[in-house]
Amino acid sequence: MKAARLVGPKHFEFVDVPQPTPKDGQCLIKLERASVCGSDIRAHYGPILSEEHYPLDPGQPCHEVAGVVVDSRTDSFREGQRVIVIPARGVGGGLQEYMVSGPERMALLPDEGSLDDWVMCQPSGTVLYSCSRMGSVLGKNVLILGQGSIGLCFTMLVSRLGARSVITADLLDYRLDKSREFGATHPINPSQENLSEAVLEITKGVGADVTIEAAGYPETFNLALSQVKQFGTVMVFGVQMDKFIPIEHNYLMDKMPTIIPTTGARSGDPITQIRDMVSLRQRGWCDPAKLITHRMGLSDVQRAYDTYEQYQDGIIKVVMDINR
């Protein structure tokens, strides 16, 4: 089968690899759609790694995928059903034609609608898990730092969960424009406006009840601490690339916030929140498919990752058709 793999810094090649065979209790899925995640860029594609890191496994880096079950050896799924599948360790990434998986990493999708749209329930589902950990935001002031696809998902969800104000911060104006569509009440570009002054004005001098770090930089981590009100909540979603980062200790001592690090993929149950998001989208409660700004084929994988990494052409989310 055909697969793309990262064979060197910022360089993909296509290879032929054996098609996997499912074992008892597994399914063989023909992958149809794959999407690029910011973590794929920051952890694997973006940095110039040492020579021994390459090549990555076939199909990597990519973990947001959807396809069709073509061989089922479990009672949980049958042939012909459409699913989101989360790649397990050892099966490669999503930039390939087929993948095997157990039911515990698969979410059933409706028969109607485009797989392009349904695959967006994967990243938004991880954010749904994080929202379940932060508690009620009804009537609260929420600040979200970063308006990439994850930050936008937070904006979409907390606005629907009843936040009084949804303050979004990003250095890219096109992302802030998108955040308005997703429910932001106060989009702010910190390079053009003093964020601290704006937050104090919006919250009547108190600070945000909840700050969400969705960018993954030391600066935004400390910004989340600085903008939260005393005894407020700081949600940490963005993944830091450095093992250790500096923290402004005075923010911890002055604010004494509750800090909640959160990642659905490491929760011990990576799939339930994605199934829940599928159900929410199916009944029309929210639509993460509005994240999609670009559609390409797998043959365009190099362009897809370059466009994402370099913030070109107003990109938020790109979905690739594995068959093209």
C-alpha positions in Angstrom: 0.0 0.0 0.0 1.0 3.6 -0.5 2.2 5.7 2.4 3.9 9.1 2.9 6.5 9.4 5.6 8.8 12.1 6.8 12.3 11.0 5.8 14.2 14.2 6.7 13.7 17.7 7.9 10.6 19.1 6.2 10.8 16.4 3.5 8.2 13.8 2.7 8.6 10.8 0.4 6.1 8.2 -0.8 6.8 4.5 -0.1 5.2 1.2 -0.6 4.7 -0.8 2.6 2.9 -4.1 3.3 -0.9 -3.8 3.9 -1.6 -4.7 7.6 -3.7 -7.7 8.5 -6.2 -7.4 11.4 -6.0 -9.9 14.3 -9.0 -11.2 16.2 -10.6 -8.2 18.0 -9.4 -5.7 15.4 -10.6 -4.0 12.2 -8.9 -3.1 9.0 -9.8 0.4 8.0 -9.3 1.9 4.6 -8.3 5.4 5.4 -10.1 8.1 3.4 -9.3 11.5 5.1 -6.4 12.8 7.1 -5.9 16.2 8.7 -2.8 18.1 9.9 -2.6 18.9 13.6 -0.4 21.6 15.1 1.3 19.0 17.3 2.4 17.2 14.2 4.1 20.4 13.1 5.7 21.4 16.4 6.9 18.0 17.5 8.0 16.4 14.2 7.7 18.5 11.0 8.8 21.9 12.2 12.0 21.2 14.2 15.2 20.2 12.5 15.9 16.9 14.3 19.1 15.0 14.4 19.8 12.4 11.7 18.9 9.4 13.8 15.3 10.5 14.2 14.6 9.9 10.5 12.8 8.4 8.7 9.6 8.4 10.8 7.3 5.4 10.6 5.2 5.2 7.5 2.2 7.5 7.7 3.8 9.8 10.3 3.4 12.5 11.5 -0.5 12.4 11.4 -3.1 11.2 13.9 -6.4 12.8 12.7 -7.9 10.3 10.4 -11.2 8.8 9.2 -12.0 5.9 6.9 -14.2 2.9 6.2 -14.0 -0.6 7.9 -13.2 -3.1 5.2 -12.5 -6.2 7.4 -14.0 -6.6 10.9 -12.9 -9.3 13.3 -14.9 -7.9 16.2 -18.5 -7.6 17.1 -18.2 -3.9 17.8 -18.0 -2.8 14.1 -19.0 -4.2 10.7 -17.7 -3.8 7.2 -18.8 -0.6 5.5 -19.1 1.5 8.6 -17.3 4.9 8.6 -15.1 5.6 11.6 -12.6 8.0 13.1 -9.6 6.0 14.2 -6.8 7.1 16.6 -3.6 5.5 15.5 -2.0 3.3 18.2 1.7 3.1 18.9 3.3 0.7 16.3 0.7 1.0 13.5 2.2 4.1 11.8 0.5 7.4 11.2 -2.5 8.5 9.1 -0.7 9.3 5.9 -1.3 5.8 4.5 -4.0 3.8 2.8 -4.9 1.2 5.5 -4.6 0.9 9.2 -5.6 -1.7 11.8 -7.2 -0.8 15.1 -9.1 -2.2 18.0 -12.6 -0.8 18.9 -11.3 1.1 21.9 -9.7 3.6 19.5 -12.5 3.9 16.9 -15.6 6.2 16.9 -18.5 5.3 14.7 -19.6 8.0 12.2 -23.0 8.6 10.6 -23.6 7.5 7.1 -24.6 10.9 5.9 -22.2 13.9 5.4 -18.7 14.2 4.2 -15.8 12.5 5.9 -14.0 15.8 5.5 -16.4 17.3 8.0 -16.6 14.4 10.4 -12.9 14.1 10.9 -13.0 17.5 12.6 -14.7 15.7 15.5 -11.3 14.3 16.5 -9.5 17.6 17.5 -12.7 19.1 18.8 -13.4 16.0 20.9 -10.1 16.4 22.7 -11.1 19.9 23.6 -14.5 18.6 24.7 -12.6 16.4 27.2 -10.8 19.5 28.5 -14.0 21.4 28.9 -15.4 18.6 31.0 -12.5 19.1 33.4 -12.7 22.8 33.8 -16.2 22.8 35.3 -19.1 25.1 34.5 -18.3 28.3 32.7 -21.9 29.6 32.8 -21.7 33.3 33.5 -17.9 33.4 33.7 -15.3 35.4 31.9 -13.0 33.1 29.8 -9.7 34.0 28.1 -8.3 31.7 25.4 -4.7 32.3 24.4 -4.2 31.1 20.8 -6.8 30.7 18.1 -5.4 27.9 16.0 -7.8 25.0 15.5 -7.6 24.0 19.2 -8.1 27.5 20.5 -11.0 27.9 18.1 -12.6 24.7 19.4 -12.4 26.1 23.0 -14.0 29.3 21.7 -16.8 27.3 20.1 -17.5 25.2 23.1 -17.2 27.7 26.0 -19.5 30.2 24.1 -22.1 27.5 23.8 -21.6 26.5 27.4 -22.7 29.9 28.6 -19.6 31.9 29.2 -20.4 35.6 29.9 -17.4 36.8 27.8 -15.2 34.8 25.5 -11.9 36.8 25.2 -9.6 35.4 22.5 -6.0 36.4 21.9 -3.8 35.7 18.9 -1.1 37.5 16.9 -2.8 36.6 13.5 -5.8 38.8 12.6 -7.3 36.1 10.3 -7.5 33.8 13.2 -9.2 36.4 15.3 -11.7 37.0 12.5 -12.4 33.3 12.6 -12.8 33.4 16.3 -15.8 35.8 15.9 -17.5 33.1 13.8 -16.9 30.6 16.6 -18.4 32.8 19.4 -15.7 35.2 20.6 -17.0 38.3 22.2 -13.7 40.2 22.5 -11.0 39.2 19.9 -7.7 40.8 20.8 -4.4 41.0 19.0 -1.8 41.6 21.7 0.6 43.2 19.2 -1.9 45.9 18.6 -3.7 46.2 22.0 -2.6 45.9 25.6 -4.1 42.5 26.6 -3.9 43.0 30.3 -5.7 46.4 30.2 -8.3 44.9 27.9 -8.9 41.9 30.2 -9.2 44.1 33.2 -11.7 46.4 31.5 -13.8 43.5 30.2 -13.8 41.8 33.6 -14.3 45.0 35.6 -10.9 44.9 37.1 -11.0 41.3 38.4 -9.3 39.2 35.7 -10.6 36.2 33.9 -12.3 33.4 35.8 -10.7 30.9 33.5 -7.7 31.2 31.3 -6.9 28.6 28.6 -3.4 28.1 27.3 -3.9 26.7 23.8 -0.7 27.9 22.1 2.1 26.0 23.7 4.8 28.6 24.4 6.5 29.6 27.7 5.2 33.2 27.1 1.6 32.2 26.8 1.9 29.8 29.7 3.0 32.8 31.9 0.4 35.0 30.3 -2.3 32.6 31.3 -1.1 32.8 34.9 -0.9 36.6 34.8 -4.4 37.2 33.4 -6.4 34.9 35.6 -8.2 36.3 38.6 -7.2 35.3 42.2 -8.2 31.7 42.9 -9.3 31.3 39.2 -8.6 28.4 36.9 -5.8 28.0 34.4 -6.3 25.2 31.8 -3.1 24.1 30.1 -3.7 22.4 26.8 -0.8 23.7 24.6 2.2 21.3 24.5 5.5 22.7 25.4 8.4 21.5 23.3 11.0 22.1 26.0 11.2 19.7 29.0 11.6 22.6 31.4 10.1 26.1 31.0 10.6 29.2 33.2 7.5 30.2 35.2 7.0 33.6 36.9 6.7 32.5 40.5 5.0 35.6 41.7 2.0 34.8 39.5 1.6 31.5 41.3 1.8 33.1 44.7 -0.3 36.2 44.0 -3.1 34.4 42.1 -3.0 31.0 43.7 -4.9 29.5 40.8 -6.1 26.0 40.2 -3.9 24.7 37.3 -5.4 21.9 35.3 -3.1 20.3 32.6 -5.3 18.4 30.2 -4.8 16.1 27.2 -7.5 13.7 26.1 -5.0 11.4 24.3 -3.3 10.6 27.7 -6.5 10.4 29.7 -6.7 6.6 29.6 -9.8 6.8 27.4 -8.9 8.7 24.2 -12.1 7.9 22.2 -15.2 8.6 24.4 -15.0 12.4 24.0 -14.7 12.0 20.3 -17.8 9.8 20.2 -19.5 12.5 22.2 -18.5 15.2 19.8 -19.8 13.1 16.9 -23.2 13.0 18.7 -23.2 16.7 19.4 -22.4 17.5 15.8 -25.0 15.1 14.5 -27.8 16.8 16.5 -26.6 20.2 15.4 -25.3 21.6 18.7 -22.0 22.7 17.2 -20.1 22.2 14.0 -16.3 21.8 14.2 -16.3 21.3 10.4 -16.2 25.1 10.1 -12.5 24.8 11.0 -11.7 23.6 7.5 -10.1 26.1 5.2 -8.2 23.9 2.8 -8.8 20.6 1.0 -6.0 18.7 -0.8 -5.0 15.3 -1.8 -2.4 13.1 -0.2 -0.2 13.8 -3.2 -0.1 17.4 -1.9 1.1 16.4 1.6 4.3 18.5 1.3 2.3 21.6 0.4 -0.2 20.8 3.2 2.4 20.7 5.9 4.3 23.7 4.5 1.2 25.8 4.3 0.2 24.9 7.9 3.6 25.5 9.4 4.0 28.9 7.7 0.5 30.2 8.3 -0.1 30.7 4.6 -3.3 31.5 2.8 -5.4 32.0 6.0 -5.1 28.3 6.9 -6.8 26.9 10.0 -7.4 23.3 9.0 -6.4 21.3 5.9 -8.1 17.9 5.1 -6.4 15.5 2.7 -8.1 12.9 0.6 -6.0 9.8 0.9 -7.2 8.6 -2.6 -5.9 11.7 -4.4 
